[in-house]
Amino acid sequence: MEALSPKWRRTPSGITLARILSDIDIDRLEACSSEYQQQLDEVDGVSGRVELADGRRLVGQSLDGKTLRGASKHGDDVHLVSRVRHESGTVLEQMRVATKIDERKAAQRLL
C-alpha cells in the first residue's frame, strides 16, 4: 500500500505532467490499448452473440474514420481510423492516418 501513497501530498505541476506525457511513445500506448481492448472483447459475455451450428461465434465489427475536432488548434489535423465492435462499441484497434484519403489503406490493415 505504501507504493500507492505519494511522497508529496499535492498535484504535480503542469510542467511536470507535460514532461512526463511528452516521454510517452504514442504508438506503443496505442498498441497496448488495442491489446487490452481485444483481451476484454475475448472474455465478454454473451450479449449480442451469434453462434453458428458448428459452434463458431460471429462478432460484428465496423470501421470508422474520424477527424478529431479541436486538435488542429494544437498543430495538424488528426485523422483516426478505428475498428469497433458492434455490440459493445469497444474500439478494438485504431490508427492515425496523415490524410482522410489514407483511410482506405488503414482500413485494409485493420481488417
MOTA-V122446 format. One record per pair of residues at least 24 apart in sequence whose ideal C-beta (glycine too) atoms are under 7 Angstrom apart, sorted by sequence separation. I is the first residue (numbers start at 0). J is the second residue. If there is no record, write none. Layout:
BEGIN
i->[I	I]
j->[J	J]
END
This chain:
BEGIN
i->[60	61	60	80	58	59	80	59	82	80	60	66	64	47	64	47	46	40	43	62	62	40	39	40	36	36	37	36	33	33	29]
j->[84	85	85	105	84	85	106	86	109	109	91	99	99	85	102	86	86	84	87	106	109	89	89	91	89	90	91	91	91	92	93]
END
